[in-house]
Amino acid sequence: MAILSAVFWASGWHALKHRWQTLKVIITIILAVLVIMLLFINWGLELWRNMDNFTLLLSTNGNRTFFPY
């Protein structure tokens, strides 16, 4: 994603449109977007799972919860 961002920043839409014409690049971009979406879902589920711990930490006397990590 960083390489695509740099190409877009330097050359604009024309360079990206030119590169997207091959099937290999299209599949690579789709897979990269899918992996990013899965990572966001994973991070969201981890935050949801630990919401009770975050609530305790951000409440009054949260510094005295003494979690093992």
PDB file of N, CA, C, O and CB in Angstrom:
ATOM      1  N   MET A   1       0.819  -1.190   0.000  1.00  0.00           N
ATOM      2  CA  MET A   1       0.000   0.000   0.000  1.00  0.00           C
ATOM      3  C   MET A   1       0.865   1.256   0.000  1.00  0.00           C
ATOM      4  O   MET A   1       0.496   2.262  -0.606  1.00  0.00           O
ATOM      5  CB  MET A   1      -0.933  -0.003   1.199  1.00  0.00           C
ATOM      6  N   ALA A   2       1.997   1.205   0.666  1.00  0.00           N
ATOM      7  CA  ALA A   2       2.866   2.372   0.708  1.00  0.00           C
ATOM      8  C   ALA A   2       3.430   2.688  -0.676  1.00  0.00           C
ATOM      9  O   ALA A   2       3.575   3.854  -1.042  1.00  0.00           O
ATOM     10  CB  ALA A   2       4.004   2.149   1.703  1.00  0.00           C
ATOM     11  N   ILE A   3       3.742   1.663  -1.428  1.00  0.00           N
ATOM     12  CA  ILE A   3       4.281   1.883  -2.770  1.00  0.00           C
ATOM     13  C   ILE A   3       3.211   2.504  -3.668  1.00  0.00           C
ATOM     14  O   ILE A   3       3.499   3.431  -4.426  1.00  0.00           O
ATOM     15  CB  ILE A   3       4.795   0.554  -3.379  1.00  0.00           C
ATOM     16  N   LEU A   4       1.978   1.997  -3.587  1.00  0.00           N
ATOM     17  CA  LEU A   4       0.902   2.577  -4.384  1.00  0.00           C
ATOM     18  C   LEU A   4       0.633   4.026  -3.982  1.00  0.00           C
ATOM     19  O   LEU A   4       0.352   4.870  -4.833  1.00  0.00           O
ATOM     20  CB  LEU A   4      -0.371   1.745  -4.237  1.00  0.00           C
ATOM     21  N   SER A   5       0.718   4.305  -2.695  1.00  0.00           N
ATOM     22  CA  SER A   5       0.525   5.677  -2.228  1.00  0.00           C
ATOM     23  C   SER A   5       1.619   6.599  -2.764  1.00  0.00           C
ATOM     24  O   SER A   5       1.342   7.729  -3.166  1.00  0.00           O
ATOM     25  CB  SER A   5       0.504   5.721  -0.693  1.00  0.00           C
ATOM     26  N   ALA A   6       2.858   6.117  -2.770  1.00  0.00           N
ATOM     27  CA  ALA A   6       3.963   6.934  -3.276  1.00  0.00           C
ATOM     28  C   ALA A   6       3.824   7.185  -4.770  1.00  0.00           C
ATOM     29  O   ALA A   6       4.095   8.290  -5.239  1.00  0.00           O
ATOM     30  CB  ALA A   6       5.303   6.260  -2.984  1.00  0.00           C
ATOM     31  N   VAL A   7       3.405   6.174  -5.520  1.00  0.00           N
ATOM     32  CA  VAL A   7       3.208   6.353  -6.963  1.00  0.00           C
ATOM     33  C   VAL A   7       2.093   7.359  -7.214  1.00  0.00           C
ATOM     34  O   VAL A   7       2.218   8.230  -8.076  1.00  0.00           O
ATOM     35  CB  VAL A   7       2.878   5.002  -7.648  1.00  0.00           C
ATOM     36  N   PHE A   8       1.008   7.241  -6.465  1.00  0.00           N
ATOM     37  CA  PHE A   8      -0.090   8.194  -6.627  1.00  0.00           C
ATOM     38  C   PHE A   8       0.354   9.598  -6.271  1.00  0.00           C
ATOM     39  O   PHE A   8      -0.010  10.550  -6.961  1.00  0.00           O
ATOM     40  CB  PHE A   8      -1.285   7.790  -5.766  1.00  0.00           C
ATOM     41  N   TRP A   9       1.131   9.751  -5.212  1.00  0.00           N
ATOM     42  CA  TRP A   9       1.592  11.067  -4.778  1.00  0.00           C
ATOM     43  C   TRP A   9       2.500  11.692  -5.833  1.00  0.00           C
ATOM     44  O   TRP A   9       2.435  12.898  -6.072  1.00  0.00           O
ATOM     45  CB  TRP A   9       2.330  10.964  -3.432  1.00  0.00           C
ATOM     46  N   ALA A  10       3.338  10.885  -6.460  1.00  0.00           N
ATOM     47  CA  ALA A  10       4.295  11.413  -7.428  1.00  0.00           C
ATOM     48  C   ALA A  10       3.697  11.608  -8.824  1.00  0.00           C
ATOM     49  O   ALA A  10       4.046  12.566  -9.513  1.00  0.00           O
ATOM     50  CB  ALA A  10       5.480  10.492  -7.515  1.00  0.00           C
ATOM     51  N   SER A  11       2.794  10.707  -9.249  1.00  0.00           N
ATOM     52  CA  SER A  11       2.344  10.735 -10.630  1.00  0.00           C
ATOM     53  C   SER A  11       0.859  10.980 -10.814  1.00  0.00           C
ATOM     54  O   SER A  11       0.432  11.338 -11.912  1.00  0.00           O
ATOM     55  CB  SER A  11       2.697   9.472 -11.275  1.00  0.00           C
ATOM     56  N   GLY A  12       0.082  10.803  -9.801  1.00  0.00           N
ATOM     57  CA  GLY A  12      -1.353  11.019  -9.926  1.00  0.00           C
ATOM     58  C   GLY A  12      -2.088   9.794 -10.442  1.00  0.00           C
ATOM     59  O   GLY A  12      -1.542   8.691 -10.464  1.00  0.00           O
ATOM     60  N   TRP A  13      -3.355  10.001 -10.865  1.00  0.00           N
ATOM     61  CA  TRP A  13      -4.216   8.911 -11.290  1.00  0.00           C
ATOM     62  C   TRP A  13      -3.726   8.224 -12.556  1.00  0.00           C
ATOM     63  O   TRP A  13      -3.973   7.034 -12.749  1.00  0.00           O
ATOM     64  CB  TRP A  13      -5.605   9.420 -11.503  1.00  0.00           C
ATOM     65  N   HIS A  14      -3.044   8.950 -13.409  1.00  0.00           N
ATOM     66  CA  HIS A  14      -2.629   8.366 -14.685  1.00  0.00           C
ATOM     67  C   HIS A  14      -1.704   7.163 -14.477  1.00  0.00           C
ATOM     68  O   HIS A  14      -1.876   6.133 -15.129  1.00  0.00           O
ATOM     69  CB  HIS A  14      -1.929   9.423 -15.546  1.00  0.00           C
ATOM     70  N   ALA A  15      -0.744   7.284 -13.591  1.00  0.00           N
ATOM     71  CA  ALA A  15       0.192   6.185 -13.354  1.00  0.00           C
ATOM     72  C   ALA A  15      -0.506   4.989 -12.718  1.00  0.00           C
ATOM     73  O   ALA A  15      -0.218   3.846 -13.072  1.00  0.00           O
ATOM     74  CB  ALA A  15       1.343   6.650 -12.465  1.00  0.00           C
ATOM     75  N   LEU A  16      -1.414   5.238 -11.787  1.00  0.00           N
ATOM     76  CA  LEU A  16      -2.124   4.125 -11.167  1.00  0.00           C
ATOM     77  C   LEU A  16      -3.052   3.432 -12.158  1.00  0.00           C
ATOM     78  O   LEU A  16      -3.165   2.207 -12.155  1.00  0.00           O
ATOM     79  CB  LEU A  16      -2.918   4.612  -9.964  1.00  0.00           C
ATOM     80  N   LYS A  17      -3.714   4.215 -13.003  1.00  0.00           N
ATOM     81  CA  LYS A  17      -4.602   3.630 -14.006  1.00  0.00           C
ATOM     82  C   LYS A  17      -3.803   2.775 -14.978  1.00  0.00           C
ATOM     83  O   LYS A  17      -4.272   1.717 -15.400  1.00  0.00           O
ATOM     84  CB  LYS A  17      -5.370   4.731 -14.764  1.00  0.00           C
ATOM     85  N   HIS A  18      -2.620   3.213 -15.334  1.00  0.00           N
ATOM     86  CA  HIS A  18      -1.775   2.460 -16.247  1.00  0.00           C
ATOM     87  C   HIS A  18      -1.347   1.134 -15.627  1.00  0.00           C
ATOM     88  O   HIS A  18      -1.279   0.121 -16.324  1.00  0.00           O
ATOM     89  CB  HIS A  18      -0.549   3.281 -16.637  1.00  0.00           C
ATOM     90  N   ARG A  19      -1.057   1.126 -14.326  1.00  0.00           N
ATOM     91  CA  ARG A  19      -0.610  -0.098 -13.663  1.00  0.00           C
ATOM     92  C   ARG A  19      -1.757  -1.076 -13.413  1.00  0.00           C
ATOM     93  O   ARG A  19      -1.523  -2.283 -13.358  1.00  0.00           O
ATOM     94  CB  ARG A  19       0.065   0.244 -12.349  1.00  0.00           C
ATOM     95  N   TRP A  20      -2.966  -0.598 -13.263  1.00  0.00           N
ATOM     96  CA  TRP A  20      -4.103  -1.455 -12.938  1.00  0.00           C
ATOM     97  C   TRP A  20      -4.613  -2.248 -14.126  1.00  0.00           C
ATOM     98  O   TRP A  20      -5.602  -2.967 -13.986  1.00  0.00           O
ATOM     99  CB  TRP A  20      -5.217  -0.630 -12.381  1.00  0.00           C
ATOM    100  N   GLN A  21      -4.001  -2.152 -15.255  1.00  0.00           N
ATOM    101  CA  GLN A  21      -4.505  -2.824 -16.439  1.00  0.00           C
ATOM    102  C   GLN A  21      -4.149  -4.303 -16.473  1.00  0.00           C
ATOM    103  O   GLN A  21      -4.722  -5.039 -17.277  1.00  0.00           O
ATOM    104  CB  GLN A  21      -3.976  -2.150 -17.667  1.00  0.00           C
ATOM    105  N   THR A  22      -3.239  -4.764 -15.647  1.00  0.00           N
ATOM    106  CA  THR A  22      -2.886  -6.178 -15.647  1.00  0.00           C
ATOM    107  C   THR A  22      -3.673  -6.900 -14.558  1.00  0.00           C
ATOM    108  O   THR A  22      -3.977  -6.327 -13.511  1.00  0.00           O
ATOM    109  CB  THR A  22      -1.362  -6.366 -15.438  1.00  0.00           C
ATOM    110  N   LEU A  23      -3.993  -8.144 -14.814  1.00  0.00           N
ATOM    111  CA  LEU A  23      -4.791  -8.944 -13.890  1.00  0.00           C
ATOM    112  C   LEU A  23      -4.026  -9.223 -12.595  1.00  0.00           C
ATOM    113  O   LEU A  23      -4.622  -9.264 -11.519  1.00  0.00           O
ATOM    114  CB  LEU A  23      -5.205 -10.262 -14.552  1.00  0.00           C
ATOM    115  N   LYS A  24      -2.725  -9.413 -12.694  1.00  0.00           N
ATOM    116  CA  LYS A  24      -1.917  -9.707 -11.511  1.00  0.00           C
ATOM    117  C   LYS A  24      -1.959  -8.555 -10.510  1.00  0.00           C
ATOM    118  O   LYS A  24      -2.052  -8.790  -9.305  1.00  0.00           O
ATOM    119  CB  LYS A  24      -0.468  -9.996 -11.917  1.00  0.00           C
ATOM    120  N   VAL A  25      -1.893  -7.338 -10.983  1.00  0.00           N
ATOM    121  CA  VAL A  25      -1.924  -6.170 -10.106  1.00  0.00           C
ATOM    122  C   VAL A  25      -3.305  -6.012  -9.482  1.00  0.00           C
ATOM    123  O   VAL A  25      -3.418  -5.658  -8.308  1.00  0.00           O
ATOM    124  CB  VAL A  25      -1.538  -4.899 -10.882  1.00  0.00           C
ATOM    125  N   ILE A  26      -4.341  -6.266 -10.246  1.00  0.00           N
ATOM    126  CA  ILE A  26      -5.705  -6.159  -9.718  1.00  0.00           C
ATOM    127  C   ILE A  26      -5.926  -7.169  -8.597  1.00  0.00           C
ATOM    128  O   ILE A  26      -6.494  -6.835  -7.557  1.00  0.00           O
ATOM    129  CB  ILE A  26      -6.743  -6.375 -10.841  1.00  0.00           C
ATOM    130  N   ILE A  27      -5.474  -8.407  -8.810  1.00  0.00           N
ATOM    131  CA  ILE A  27      -5.616  -9.439  -7.776  1.00  0.00           C
ATOM    132  C   ILE A  27      -4.806  -9.076  -6.540  1.00  0.00           C
ATOM    133  O   ILE A  27      -5.269  -9.280  -5.418  1.00  0.00           O
ATOM    134  CB  ILE A  27      -5.173 -10.811  -8.314  1.00  0.00           C
ATOM    135  N   THR A  28      -3.606  -8.542  -6.725  1.00  0.00           N
ATOM    136  CA  THR A  28      -2.772  -8.133  -5.603  1.00  0.00           C
ATOM    137  C   THR A  28      -3.440  -7.026  -4.792  1.00  0.00           C
ATOM    138  O   THR A  28      -3.423  -7.068  -3.562  1.00  0.00           O
ATOM    139  CB  THR A  28      -1.406  -7.668  -6.101  1.00  0.00           C
ATOM    140  N   ILE A  29      -4.019  -6.052  -5.456  1.00  0.00           N
ATOM    141  CA  ILE A  29      -4.682  -4.958  -4.759  1.00  0.00           C
ATOM    142  C   ILE A  29      -5.910  -5.456  -4.010  1.00  0.00           C
ATOM    143  O   ILE A  29      -6.156  -5.045  -2.876  1.00  0.00           O
ATOM    144  CB  ILE A  29      -5.074  -3.857  -5.744  1.00  0.00           C
ATOM    145  N   ILE A  30      -6.680  -6.336  -4.634  1.00  0.00           N
ATOM    146  CA  ILE A  30      -7.866  -6.883  -3.966  1.00  0.00           C
ATOM    147  C   ILE A  30      -7.470  -7.680  -2.733  1.00  0.00           C
ATOM    148  O   ILE A  30      -8.114  -7.562  -1.691  1.00  0.00           O
ATOM    149  CB  ILE A  30      -8.671  -7.769  -4.931  1.00  0.00           C
ATOM    150  N   LEU A  31      -6.421  -8.490  -2.835  1.00  0.00           N
ATOM    151  CA  LEU A  31      -5.962  -9.257  -1.680  1.00  0.00           C
ATOM    152  C   LEU A  31      -5.422  -8.349  -0.573  1.00  0.00           C
ATOM    153  O   LEU A  31      -5.639  -8.619   0.608  1.00  0.00           O
ATOM    154  CB  LEU A  31      -4.887 -10.252  -2.107  1.00  0.00           C
ATOM    155  N   ALA A  32      -4.726  -7.281  -0.944  1.00  0.00           N
ATOM    156  CA  ALA A  32      -4.210  -6.353   0.055  1.00  0.00           C
ATOM    157  C   ALA A  32      -5.351  -5.657   0.794  1.00  0.00           C
ATOM    158  O   ALA A  32      -5.296  -5.492   2.013  1.00  0.00           O
ATOM    159  CB  ALA A  32      -3.294  -5.315  -0.603  1.00  0.00           C
ATOM    160  N   VAL A  33      -6.377  -5.253   0.061  1.00  0.00           N
ATOM    161  CA  VAL A  33      -7.527  -4.611   0.700  1.00  0.00           C
ATOM    162  C   VAL A  33      -8.254  -5.601   1.606  1.00  0.00           C
ATOM    163  O   VAL A  33      -8.714  -5.228   2.685  1.00  0.00           O
ATOM    164  CB  VAL A  33      -8.496  -4.047  -0.363  1.00  0.00           C
ATOM    165  N   LEU A  34      -8.361  -6.853   1.182  1.00  0.00           N
ATOM    166  CA  LEU A  34      -9.001  -7.882   1.998  1.00  0.00           C
ATOM    167  C   LEU A  34      -8.232  -8.124   3.288  1.00  0.00           C
ATOM    168  O   LEU A  34      -8.838  -8.259   4.351  1.00  0.00           O
ATOM    169  CB  LEU A  34      -9.122  -9.183   1.212  1.00  0.00           C
ATOM    170  N   VAL A  35      -6.906  -8.181   3.211  1.00  0.00           N
ATOM    171  CA  VAL A  35      -6.088  -8.374   4.413  1.00  0.00           C
ATOM    172  C   VAL A  35      -6.231  -7.190   5.357  1.00  0.00           C
ATOM    173  O   VAL A  35      -6.315  -7.377   6.571  1.00  0.00           O
ATOM    174  CB  VAL A  35      -4.611  -8.574   4.036  1.00  0.00           C
ATOM    175  N   ILE A  36      -6.258  -5.981   4.824  1.00  0.00           N
ATOM    176  CA  ILE A  36      -6.427  -4.797   5.672  1.00  0.00           C
ATOM    177  C   ILE A  36      -7.784  -4.822   6.360  1.00  0.00           C
ATOM    178  O   ILE A  36      -7.886  -4.489   7.541  1.00  0.00           O
ATOM    179  CB  ILE A  36      -6.276  -3.508   4.843  1.00  0.00           C
ATOM    180  N   MET A  37      -8.824  -5.214   5.638  1.00  0.00           N
ATOM    181  CA  MET A  37     -10.148  -5.304   6.248  1.00  0.00           C
ATOM    182  C   MET A  37     -10.182  -6.359   7.353  1.00  0.00           C
ATOM    183  O   MET A  37     -10.793  -6.137   8.398  1.00  0.00           O
ATOM    184  CB  MET A  37     -11.200  -5.625   5.184  1.00  0.00           C
ATOM    185  N   LEU A  38      -9.535  -7.498   7.135  1.00  0.00           N
ATOM    186  CA  LEU A  38      -9.479  -8.532   8.164  1.00  0.00           C
ATOM    187  C   LEU A  38      -8.713  -8.055   9.395  1.00  0.00           C
ATOM    188  O   LEU A  38      -9.085  -8.380  10.523  1.00  0.00           O
ATOM    189  CB  LEU A  38      -8.834  -9.797   7.606  1.00  0.00           C
ATOM    190  N   LEU A  39      -7.660  -7.295   9.187  1.00  0.00           N
ATOM    191  CA  LEU A  39      -6.915  -6.744  10.328  1.00  0.00           C
ATOM    192  C   LEU A  39      -7.775  -5.773  11.136  1.00  0.00           C
ATOM    193  O   LEU A  39      -7.768  -5.814  12.366  1.00  0.00           O
ATOM    194  CB  LEU A  39      -5.640  -6.034   9.842  1.00  0.00           C
ATOM    195  N   PHE A  40      -8.508  -4.907  10.455  1.00  0.00           N
ATOM    196  CA  PHE A  40      -9.392  -3.982  11.167  1.00  0.00           C
ATOM    197  C   PHE A  40     -10.482  -4.727  11.928  1.00  0.00           C
ATOM    198  O   PHE A  40     -10.821  -4.351  13.050  1.00  0.00           O
ATOM    199  CB  PHE A  40     -10.023  -2.993  10.188  1.00  0.00           C
ATOM    200  N   ILE A  41     -11.031  -5.770  11.332  1.00  0.00           N
ATOM    201  CA  ILE A  41     -12.038  -6.569  12.034  1.00  0.00           C
ATOM    202  C   ILE A  41     -11.424  -7.238  13.256  1.00  0.00           C
ATOM    203  O   ILE A  41     -12.038  -7.263  14.323  1.00  0.00           O
ATOM    204  CB  ILE A  41     -12.646  -7.629  11.093  1.00  0.00           C
ATOM    205  N   ASN A  42     -10.222  -7.778  13.111  1.00  0.00           N
ATOM    206  CA  ASN A  42      -9.546  -8.417  14.236  1.00  0.00           C
ATOM    207  C   ASN A  42      -9.286  -7.421  15.362  1.00  0.00           C
ATOM    208  O   ASN A  42      -9.536  -7.721  16.529  1.00  0.00           O
ATOM    209  CB  ASN A  42      -8.230  -9.047  13.777  1.00  0.00           C
ATOM    210  N   TRP A  43      -8.784  -6.237  15.014  1.00  0.00           N
ATOM    211  CA  TRP A  43      -8.511  -5.227  16.044  1.00  0.00           C
ATOM    212  C   TRP A  43      -9.798  -4.778  16.724  1.00  0.00           C
ATOM    213  O   TRP A  43      -9.819  -4.575  17.938  1.00  0.00           O
ATOM    214  CB  TRP A  43      -7.791  -4.015  15.434  1.00  0.00           C
ATOM    215  N   GLY A  44     -10.849  -4.624  15.966  1.00  0.00           N
ATOM    216  CA  GLY A  44     -12.132  -4.234  16.545  1.00  0.00           C
ATOM    217  C   GLY A  44     -12.665  -5.287  17.497  1.00  0.00           C
ATOM    218  O   GLY A  44     -13.171  -4.959  18.570  1.00  0.00           O
ATOM    219  N   LEU A  45     -12.554  -6.561  17.108  1.00  0.00           N
ATOM    220  CA  LEU A  45     -13.010  -7.631  17.991  1.00  0.00           C
ATOM    221  C   LEU A  45     -12.158  -7.728  19.253  1.00  0.00           C
ATOM    222  O   LEU A  45     -12.679  -8.024  20.329  1.00  0.00           O
ATOM    223  CB  LEU A  45     -12.992  -8.959  17.253  1.00  0.00           C
ATOM    224  N   GLU A  46     -10.857  -7.483  19.134  1.00  0.00           N
ATOM    225  CA  GLU A  46      -9.997  -7.478  20.323  1.00  0.00           C
ATOM    226  C   GLU A  46     -10.377  -6.345  21.273  1.00  0.00           C
ATOM    227  O   GLU A  46     -10.409  -6.533  22.489  1.00  0.00           O
ATOM    228  CB  GLU A  46      -8.519  -7.349  19.915  1.00  0.00           C
ATOM    229  N   LEU A  47     -10.662  -5.185  20.725  1.00  0.00           N
ATOM    230  CA  LEU A  47     -11.099  -4.072  21.577  1.00  0.00           C
ATOM    231  C   LEU A  47     -12.441  -4.377  22.228  1.00  0.00           C
ATOM    232  O   LEU A  47     -12.653  -4.058  23.398  1.00  0.00           O
ATOM    233  CB  LEU A  47     -11.196  -2.774  20.761  1.00  0.00           C
ATOM    234  N   TRP A  48     -13.341  -4.989  21.479  1.00  0.00           N
ATOM    235  CA  TRP A  48     -14.654  -5.346  22.019  1.00  0.00           C
ATOM    236  C   TRP A  48     -14.509  -6.385  23.146  1.00  0.00           C
ATOM    237  O   TRP A  48     -15.194  -6.309  24.166  1.00  0.00           O
ATOM    238  CB  TRP A  48     -15.570  -5.895  20.891  1.00  0.00           C
ATOM    239  N   ARG A  49     -13.605  -7.354  22.942  1.00  0.00           N
ATOM    240  CA  ARG A  49     -13.402  -8.411  23.933  1.00  0.00           C
ATOM    241  C   ARG A  49     -12.807  -7.862  25.225  1.00  0.00           C
ATOM    242  O   ARG A  49     -13.125  -8.355  26.307  1.00  0.00           O
ATOM    243  CB  ARG A  49     -12.495  -9.499  23.366  1.00  0.00           C
ATOM    244  N   ASN A  50     -11.965  -6.869  25.131  1.00  0.00           N
ATOM    245  CA  ASN A  50     -11.310  -6.305  26.315  1.00  0.00           C
ATOM    246  C   ASN A  50     -11.986  -5.038  26.818  1.00  0.00           C
ATOM    247  O   ASN A  50     -11.391  -4.301  27.605  1.00  0.00           O
ATOM    248  CB  ASN A  50      -9.864  -6.010  26.010  1.00  0.00           C
ATOM    249  N   MET A  51     -13.198  -4.768  26.391  1.00  0.00           N
ATOM    250  CA  MET A  51     -13.878  -3.533  26.764  1.00  0.00           C
ATOM    251  C   MET A  51     -14.073  -3.418  28.274  1.00  0.00           C
ATOM    252  O   MET A  51     -13.988  -2.317  28.818  1.00  0.00           O
ATOM    253  CB  MET A  51     -15.221  -3.450  26.064  1.00  0.00           C
ATOM    254  N   ASP A  52     -14.332  -4.535  28.965  1.00  0.00           N
ATOM    255  CA  ASP A  52     -14.506  -4.458  30.411  1.00  0.00           C
ATOM    256  C   ASP A  52     -13.210  -4.051  31.110  1.00  0.00           C
ATOM    257  O   ASP A  52     -13.239  -3.308  32.091  1.00  0.00           O
ATOM    258  CB  ASP A  52     -14.993  -5.796  30.954  1.00  0.00           C
ATOM    259  N   ASN A  53     -12.073  -4.539  30.605  1.00  0.00           N
ATOM    260  CA  ASN A  53     -10.782  -4.127  31.182  1.00  0.00           C
ATOM    261  C   ASN A  53     -10.513  -2.648  30.918  1.00  0.00           C
ATOM    262  O   ASN A  53     -10.019  -1.943  31.797  1.00  0.00           O
ATOM    263  CB  ASN A  53      -9.634  -4.983  30.605  1.00  0.00           C
ATOM    264  N   PHE A  54     -10.831  -2.178  29.727  1.00  0.00           N
ATOM    265  CA  PHE A  54     -10.634  -0.760  29.415  1.00  0.00           C
ATOM    266  C   PHE A  54     -11.526   0.118  30.283  1.00  0.00           C
ATOM    267  O   PHE A  54     -11.120   1.194  30.724  1.00  0.00           O
ATOM    268  CB  PHE A  54     -10.917  -0.491  27.930  1.00  0.00           C
ATOM    269  N   THR A  55     -12.742  -0.353  30.521  1.00  0.00           N
ATOM    270  CA  THR A  55     -13.653   0.402  31.373  1.00  0.00           C
ATOM    271  C   THR A  55     -13.092   0.510  32.785  1.00  0.00           C
ATOM    272  O   THR A  55     -13.161   1.570  33.407  1.00  0.00           O
ATOM    273  CB  THR A  55     -15.041  -0.254  31.398  1.00  0.00           C
ATOM    274  N   LEU A  56     -12.539  -0.583  33.285  1.00  0.00           N
ATOM    275  CA  LEU A  56     -11.936  -0.546  34.623  1.00  0.00           C
ATOM    276  C   LEU A  56     -10.717   0.374  34.655  1.00  0.00           C
ATOM    277  O   LEU A  56     -10.526   1.131  35.606  1.00  0.00           O
ATOM    278  CB  LEU A  56     -11.535  -1.963  35.068  1.00  0.00           C
ATOM    279  N   LEU A  57      -9.895   0.302  33.607  1.00  0.00           N
ATOM    280  CA  LEU A  57      -8.689   1.133  33.575  1.00  0.00           C
ATOM    281  C   LEU A  57      -9.010   2.621  33.497  1.00  0.00           C
ATOM    282  O   LEU A  57      -8.291   3.438  34.070  1.00  0.00           O
ATOM    283  CB  LEU A  57      -7.819   0.739  32.397  1.00  0.00           C
ATOM    284  N   LEU A  58     -10.075   2.979  32.798  1.00  0.00           N
ATOM    285  CA  LEU A  58     -10.406   4.384  32.617  1.00  0.00           C
ATOM    286  C   LEU A  58     -11.347   4.915  33.690  1.00  0.00           C
ATOM    287  O   LEU A  58     -11.705   6.093  33.676  1.00  0.00           O
ATOM    288  CB  LEU A  58     -11.021   4.589  31.267  1.00  0.00           C
ATOM    289  N   SER A  59     -11.746   4.055  34.615  1.00  0.00           N
ATOM    290  CA  SER A  59     -12.630   4.505  35.687  1.00  0.00           C
ATOM    291  C   SER A  59     -11.805   5.068  36.837  1.00  0.00           C
ATOM    292  O   SER A  59     -10.576   5.124  36.777  1.00  0.00           O
ATOM    293  CB  SER A  59     -13.529   3.349  36.181  1.00  0.00           C
ATOM    294  N   THR A  60     -12.503   5.476  37.870  1.00  0.00           N
ATOM    295  CA  THR A  60     -11.826   5.980  39.060  1.00  0.00           C
ATOM    296  C   THR A  60     -10.990   4.855  39.658  1.00  0.00           C
ATOM    297  O   THR A  60     -11.440   3.711  39.724  1.00  0.00           O
ATOM    298  CB  THR A  60     -12.848   6.532  40.101  1.00  0.00           C
ATOM    299  N   ASN A  61      -9.800   5.173  40.085  1.00  0.00           N
ATOM    300  CA  ASN A  61      -8.836   4.203  40.633  1.00  0.00           C
ATOM    301  C   ASN A  61      -8.462   3.125  39.616  1.00  0.00           C
ATOM    302  O   ASN A  61      -8.197   1.983  39.992  1.00  0.00           O
ATOM    303  CB  ASN A  61      -9.411   3.544  41.888  1.00  0.00           C
ATOM    304  N   GLY A  62      -8.439   3.472  38.359  1.00  0.00           N
ATOM    305  CA  GLY A  62      -8.051   2.522  37.318  1.00  0.00           C
ATOM    306  C   GLY A  62      -6.594   2.131  37.398  1.00  0.00           C
ATOM    307  O   GLY A  62      -6.195   1.082  36.891  1.00  0.00           O
ATOM    308  N   ASN A  63      -5.794   2.977  38.039  1.00  0.00           N
ATOM    309  CA  ASN A  63      -4.380   2.643  38.190  1.00  0.00           C
ATOM    310  C   ASN A  63      -4.162   1.564  39.249  1.00  0.00           C
ATOM    311  O   ASN A  63      -3.038   1.091  39.416  1.00  0.00           O
ATOM    312  CB  ASN A  63      -3.583   3.891  38.550  1.00  0.00           C
ATOM    313  N   ARG A  64      -5.188   1.175  39.950  1.00  0.00           N
ATOM    314  CA  ARG A  64      -5.070   0.158  40.993  1.00  0.00           C
ATOM    315  C   ARG A  64      -5.716  -1.165  40.580  1.00  0.00           C
ATOM    316  O   ARG A  64      -6.044  -1.977  41.445  1.00  0.00           O
ATOM    317  CB  ARG A  64      -5.703   0.660  42.281  1.00  0.00           C
ATOM    318  N   THR A  65      -5.901  -1.397  39.304  1.00  0.00           N
ATOM    319  CA  THR A  65      -6.517  -2.649  38.869  1.00  0.00           C
ATOM    320  C   THR A  65      -5.551  -3.809  38.924  1.00  0.00           C
ATOM    321  O   THR A  65      -5.970  -4.954  39.097  1.00  0.00           O
ATOM    322  CB  THR A  65      -7.054  -2.509  37.471  1.00  0.00           C
ATOM    323  N   PHE A  66      -4.244  -3.534  38.778  1.00  0.00           N
ATOM    324  CA  PHE A  66      -3.186  -4.528  38.890  1.00  0.00           C
ATOM    325  C   PHE A  66      -3.401  -5.730  37.965  1.00  0.00           C
ATOM    326  O   PHE A  66      -3.411  -6.881  38.400  1.00  0.00           O
ATOM    327  CB  PHE A  66      -3.084  -5.000  40.320  1.00  0.00           C
ATOM    328  N   PHE A  67      -3.573  -5.425  36.676  1.00  0.00           N
ATOM    329  CA  PHE A  67      -3.675  -6.506  35.694  1.00  0.00           C
ATOM    330  C   PHE A  67      -2.322  -7.184  35.557  1.00  0.00           C
ATOM    331  O   PHE A  67      -1.293  -6.539  35.761  1.00  0.00           O
ATOM    332  CB  PHE A  67      -4.162  -5.971  34.318  1.00  0.00           C
ATOM    333  N   PRO A  68      -2.294  -8.477  35.215  1.00  0.00           N
ATOM    334  CA  PRO A  68      -1.027  -9.208  35.150  1.00  0.00           C
ATOM    335  C   PRO A  68      -0.138  -8.852  33.960  1.00  0.00           C
ATOM    336  O   PRO A  68       0.977  -9.367  33.870  1.00  0.00           O
ATOM    337  CB  PRO A  68      -1.309 -10.660  35.115  1.00  0.00           C
ATOM    338  N   TYR A  69      -0.582  -8.001  33.052  1.00  0.00           N
ATOM    339  CA  TYR A  69       0.256  -7.670  31.901  1.00  0.00           C
ATOM    340  C   TYR A  69       0.851  -6.298  32.008  1.00  0.00           C
ATOM    341  O   TYR A  69       1.583  -5.872  31.115  1.00  0.00           O
ATOM    342  CB  TYR A  69      -0.530  -7.773  30.634  1.00  0.00           C
TER     343      TYR A  69
END
